[in-house]
């Protein structure tokens, strides 16, 4: 997906991770024609990265961010694959959102209302639990990013694939977030203000919370995590309703285009996060809507019914030939089926349609490199450079860059790329090791050599490392 943040060290105040994956299929390590999903640590949540979903979320929420005085480009939405209803903000520019919350938000306005509430926390600078608790939460990294669209492995290199699948460092989670009732009230009031300023109705937020009014009577352990951290009460809901009903835009409705996009997002997430048979039940063959057809195409892919998946995708592309995410999904299905060369034109078409999406550039570069044609390394590097120009801290792009430079026989540049990858993930030990090796291989006093030196200096060098720098 398109949410790209830098995870550096274990700074709980930053509480961010770097994600590497694009639209299409779930990230996996692969050793053959079919992909297998690997989990870094059993039971940990998985983040989802999908450019299409991220764009829809921002289309829904950016007006509220702007109304709060936050540049939408600075607001990052961290999507977590978890059926539990939950959302929260870890800092002023990061909102974490469980897929379960999207599943429960039946309309764009309901989801916008929830996000407006979280924006109220973010803009209000509301504190999370104690710094020590945040630090403890940050010590529990989630190394696996499951995304829609980009394998975290290079075909034929399972060991590298398993290493790369951990390329999204996750140094803070929603687990440490908890707000007081006073902060909840303030966030409610701020949310109504932002919604009205953005021309949105507060009805969705009221109805969303009202749907879960019963949570207040549950004991703490039985409540949704969201309502453990965001105390709810009938008094709070009624106060929110009164304020919302006073606003001029209370009766505003969602535009049909936004409703359609919301359904696409929900269908896509459902198809990727639920068992395929559940998708076929929820979106049966007699449902010929675009979201249903999209969901079934993904379910066929996840069932490894490749021919059915490709046939379904072909029908979708016939209806929307300029949709880059359909082309990327096609490329992903072909790639994972071991048809790497066939996947390249589909990925190339997705890049032509959306050249500024770094994850699509990475998909194409990966497809080129997987064909083991050393003469095309420069072509792959060009696409990776475009991706890194848009997202300078994309660890997976650096990992592929290392592979490309190795294919060219440029060991110094390859080791520097590996140093950049590990540095972006917050792995200072390996970043330092690779950077020291790069310095030995790169021409002295070149920009690349100086960059390697910089990495060593900021990666907690020891006395021996500093001696090597002076050598």
Number of C-alpha atoms within 10 A of each C-alpha: 30 26 24 25 25 24 26 22 21 22 16 24 14 20 25 28 28 25 34 35 35 34 30 28 25 27 28 26 28 25 18 14 16 15 22 14 12 17 20 16 13 7 7 15 18 21 27 34 32 29 24 22 25 21 17 17 21 19 14 21 25 22 22 29 26 16 20 23 11 18 13 18 11 11 21 20 22 28 24 24 22 18 16 16 19 23 28 29 29 29 21 20 19 21 21 22 24 24 24 19 20 25 19 16 22 16 19 23 28 24 23 26 29 27 27 30 27 26 30 29 27 24 19 15 14 20 17 20 14 11 13 11 15 22 18 15 20 25 17 15 18 23 26 27 31 34 29 27 30 32 29 30 26 22 25 16 14 15 13 15 21 20 15 24 24 22 28 31 28 30 29 26 25 25 16 21 21 24 18 15 15 10 19 22 20 16 23 29 18 21 29 29 21 26 29 20 17 18 17 25 27 32 23 23 28 25 17 20 21 18 11 14 15 13 19 15 11 10 9 13 8 11 17 16 17 19 21 19 23 20 18 22 19 13 9 17 19 13 15 21 18 11 16 26 16 10 19 12 18 19 13 14 16 16 10 9 8 16 17 15 20 25 18 22 22 20 23 26 22 23 27 23 18 12 13 20 14 14 23 18 10 16 20 14 12 8 11 11 11 16 21 23 23 22 27 28 29 31 26 23 28 20 14 17 15 17 13 17 23 20 14 20 23 17 14 19 17 9 11 13 13 15 16 25 26 23 28 30 28 30 32 31 30 23 26 26 19 19 15 22 15 14 25 25 17 22 30 23 21 26 24 14 17 16 17 14 20 29 33 33 27 31 30 27 29 30 25 25 25 18 14 14 10 17 11 16 20 17 15 25 24 14 24 29 19 18 24 20 13 15 19 18 23 29 30 31 32 27 25 26 32 25 25 28 22 17 19 16 12 15 19 24 25 26 29 31 28 27 32 31 27 26 27 27 28 24 19 21 15 17 27 28 19 25 30 22 16 25 25 16 17 21 13 11 11 11 11 18 21 15 18 28 20 13 22 26 16 12 20 13 17 12 9 9 16 12 10 12 15 7 6
